[in-house]
């Protein structure tokens, strides 16, 4: 699990535009005027949201809307998830792998212990 986040940090530093750095700072999604007071999500929650949403398989555009991410953010997260074997993409359809489903299970059980 640690390897996934170190790869994410390396990919995150590759972002070059100011707009992308304004959205993700210290691995957190910050509120913007377009957010309308939505709660901030950290990268772990976003990764799990993507994996949960893509369980049955769906197109990238639908995934982007359901996970509430920009196209640039989605590309970054899909790269990290696919490099670690948690997500697979065939003919434009993105689907969570068995390893990805196990990751979600472990993450949710850890959250249960931390927040209970």
Number of C-alpha atoms within 10 A of each C-alpha: 9 7 9 13 14 12 15 18 14 11 14 20 9 9 15 9 8 8 9 14 15 12 16 16 11 12 16 15 19 16 15 11 6 7 11 8 9 10 10 12 15 14 17 12 15 19 21 19 17 26 26 16 18 24 16 12 19 16 15 19 15 14 20 18 12 13 19 14 17 13 12 11 18 21 14 15 19 20 15 23 22 17 13 16 13 22 24 19 16 9 6 12 16 24 24 25 21 13 13 25 17 13 17 21 13 13 15 14 11 12 11 10 8 8 6 6
